[in-house]
């Protein structure tokens, strides 16, 4: 009966090969988690901008409604957003046909960073 065959030096992995494989796996894992983190940050930014746009549109609608639009506050905050309404006279000259207009602009910024998220504006007849 023959005993087990002698082991060749080419069988199995050496310690260096194993360490190289582990370092490649670690680098790929780092890139993967960095990518996930960046995607999560982008998703938060998109959600914040969406919320800011909805707030700005509703404030603009309230500020330009035919009823008493001056009842809408000129500034305020909602959750993590700060907003302000800016009114400026426009038109009323011969070029505009003598129609007095008012520009109404709503600006929404992030309360923590102060970064502007959105700004919407429209024209309305001045009172």
HELIX and SHEET records of a PDB file:
HELIX    1   1 UNK A   15  UNK A   63  1                                  49    
HELIX    2   2 UNK A   69  UNK A   71  5                                   3    
HELIX    3   3 UNK A   94  UNK A   96  5                                   3    
SHEET    1   A 4 UNK A  75  UNK A  78  0                                        
SHEET    2   A 4 UNK A  81  UNK A  91 -1                                        
SHEET    3   A 4 UNK A 100  UNK A 110 -1                                        
SHEET    4   A 4 UNK A 116  UNK A 125 -1                                        
END                                                                             
